[in-house]
């Protein structure tokens, strides 16, 4: 019965989604628009290649500043949570300095964490 319900809902979902997704106003690019886009990209690449490294760095910095200004609060929180900072050399050394337990200590820890079996 559960499999039948799951199949029924999946089928209804598969049929309903394309009906709702067809309301978009997005149209494919015409040949002229495609040519214009390619020409604009080529012009932008030529302009970028003509810039000095300092100008390129300034352009990157300005683009990053604009992106940060346009970011919403949710974007900022998400980017803070997604950033990874590798541990420093001191932190790596401190983690390696922790002594490893001996076989006897591990055996003792395992015996403490397991429940004794009852002969049922």
C-alpha positions as CSV (number, residue, x, y, z in Angstrom):
1,X,0.0,0.0,0.0
2,X,2.8,2.4,0.9
3,X,4.6,1.7,-2.4
4,X,1.4,2.4,-4.3
5,X,1.0,5.8,-2.5
6,X,4.6,6.7,-3.2
7,X,4.3,5.8,-6.8
8,X,1.0,7.8,-7.1
9,X,2.6,10.9,-5.5
10,X,5.7,10.6,-7.7
11,X,3.6,10.3,-10.8
12,X,1.5,13.3,-9.9
13,X,4.6,15.3,-9.1
14,X,6.2,14.4,-12.4
15,X,3.1,15.5,-14.3
16,X,2.5,18.7,-12.4
17,X,6.0,20.2,-12.4
18,X,6.3,20.7,-16.2
19,X,2.9,22.3,-16.3
20,X,3.9,25.0,-13.7
21,X,7.4,25.5,-15.2
22,X,6.1,26.5,-18.6
23,X,5.2,30.0,-17.6
24,X,8.7,31.5,-18.1
25,X,9.4,34.4,-20.4
26,X,12.9,33.1,-21.3
27,X,13.5,32.8,-25.0
28,X,16.5,31.4,-26.8
29,X,19.0,33.9,-28.2
30,X,18.6,34.7,-31.9
31,X,21.6,34.4,-34.2
32,X,22.1,38.2,-34.1
33,X,22.0,38.3,-30.3
34,X,24.5,35.4,-30.2
35,X,26.9,37.2,-32.5
36,X,26.6,40.4,-30.5
37,X,27.3,38.5,-27.3
38,X,30.4,36.8,-28.8
39,X,31.7,40.2,-30.1
40,X,31.2,41.8,-26.7
41,X,33.0,39.0,-25.0
42,X,35.9,39.2,-27.5
43,X,36.1,43.0,-26.9
44,X,36.1,42.5,-23.2
45,X,38.9,39.9,-23.4
46,X,40.9,42.3,-25.6
47,X,40.4,45.1,-23.1
48,X,41.4,42.8,-20.2
49,X,44.5,41.7,-21.9
50,X,45.5,45.3,-22.6
51,X,45.3,46.2,-18.9
52,X,48.4,46.2,-16.7
53,X,48.5,43.7,-13.7
54,X,47.8,46.6,-11.3
55,X,44.8,47.7,-13.3
56,X,43.5,44.1,-13.4
57,X,44.0,43.8,-9.6
58,X,42.1,47.1,-9.1
59,X,39.3,45.8,-11.4
60,X,39.1,42.6,-9.4
61,X,38.9,44.5,-6.2
62,X,36.2,46.8,-7.5
63,X,34.2,43.8,-8.7
64,X,34.5,42.1,-5.4
65,X,33.4,45.2,-3.5
66,X,30.4,45.5,-5.8
67,X,29.5,41.9,-5.2
68,X,29.8,42.4,-1.5
69,X,27.5,45.4,-1.6
70,X,24.9,43.5,-3.6
71,X,25.0,40.5,-1.3
72,X,22.1,40.0,1.0
73,X,22.4,39.2,4.7
74,X,21.7,35.5,4.0
75,X,24.5,35.4,1.4
76,X,26.8,36.9,4.0
77,X,26.0,34.3,6.6
78,X,26.3,31.5,4.1
79,X,29.7,32.7,2.9
80,X,30.9,33.0,6.5
81,X,29.9,29.5,7.3
82,X,31.4,28.1,4.0
83,X,34.9,29.6,4.6
84,X,37.6,27.2,5.6
85,X,40.7,28.4,7.3
86,X,43.4,25.8,7.5
87,X,45.0,25.3,10.9
88,X,48.2,27.3,11.6
89,X,51.6,25.7,12.2
90,X,51.2,26.0,16.0
91,X,47.8,24.4,15.9
92,X,49.1,21.5,13.8
93,X,52.0,21.0,16.2
94,X,49.7,21.1,19.2
95,X,47.4,18.5,17.7
96,X,50.4,16.2,17.0
97,X,51.7,16.6,20.5
98,X,48.7,14.9,22.0
99,X,50.0,11.5,23.3
100,X,48.4,8.4,21.7
101,X,46.8,5.9,24.0
102,X,48.6,2.6,24.5
103,X,47.0,-0.8,23.7
104,X,46.3,-1.3,27.4
105,X,44.5,2.1,27.7
106,X,42.5,1.4,24.6
107,X,41.5,-2.1,25.9
108,X,40.5,-0.5,29.2
109,X,38.4,2.2,27.5
110,X,36.7,-0.4,25.3
111,X,35.9,-2.6,28.3
112,X,34.4,0.4,30.1
113,X,32.2,1.4,27.2
114,X,30.8,-2.0,26.4
115,X,28.1,-3.6,28.5
116,X,28.7,-7.0,30.0
117,X,26.8,-9.7,28.3
118,X,24.2,-11.6,30.2
119,X,23.8,-15.3,29.6
120,X,20.2,-15.3,28.3
